[in-house]
Amino acid sequence: MFTSDRQRHIDALVERYRRLLEQCWPDNKATLDQIEPAVEELGQEMERVLGRIWQL
């Protein structure tokens, strides 16, 4: 993968995860029970996306 391709993938992933965080991250008064599902969802999404990229 060329450096520009690598950087393009990183930039796209950062933006994707930023949108996911904005959608599912609880407010500042969230309990651990509210935060855990958001973290789990983000982790699963990262595994799916990175798994697809690394199989290319």
C-alpha positions in Angstrom: 0.0 0.0 0.0 1.5 3.4 -1.0 1.8 6.1 1.7 -0.9 8.2 0.1 -3.3 5.2 0.1 -2.4 4.4 3.7 -3.1 8.0 4.8 -6.3 8.1 2.8 -7.5 4.9 4.6 -6.5 6.3 8.0 -8.3 9.6 7.3 -11.5 7.8 6.2 -11.4 5.6 9.3 -10.9 8.5 11.6 -13.9 10.3 10.1 -16.0 7.2 10.2 -15.2 6.6 13.9 -15.8 10.3 14.7 -19.3 10.0 13.3 -19.9 6.8 15.3 -18.7 8.4 18.5 -20.9 11.4 18.0 -23.9 9.2 17.5 -23.5 6.7 20.3 -21.3 8.3 22.9 -23.4 9.0 26.0 -23.5 12.5 27.7 -21.1 13.6 30.4 -23.3 12.2 33.1 -23.4 8.7 31.7 -22.9 5.7 34.0 -20.5 2.8 33.2 -23.6 0.8 32.2 -24.4 3.4 29.6 -20.8 3.7 28.3 -20.0 0.0 28.0 -22.5 -0.7 25.1 -21.1 2.3 23.1 -17.5 1.0 23.5 -18.5 -2.5 22.6 -20.3 -1.3 19.4 -17.3 0.8 18.4 -14.9 -2.1 19.0 -17.0 -4.5 16.9 -17.2 -2.0 14.1 -13.5 -1.4 14.1 -12.8 -5.2 14.0 -15.2 -5.5 11.0 -13.7 -2.6 9.0 -10.1 -3.3 9.8 -10.6 -7.0 9.0 -11.9 -6.1 5.5 -9.1 -3.7 4.8 -6.3 -6.1 5.9 -7.7 -8.9 3.7 -7.3 -6.7 0.6 
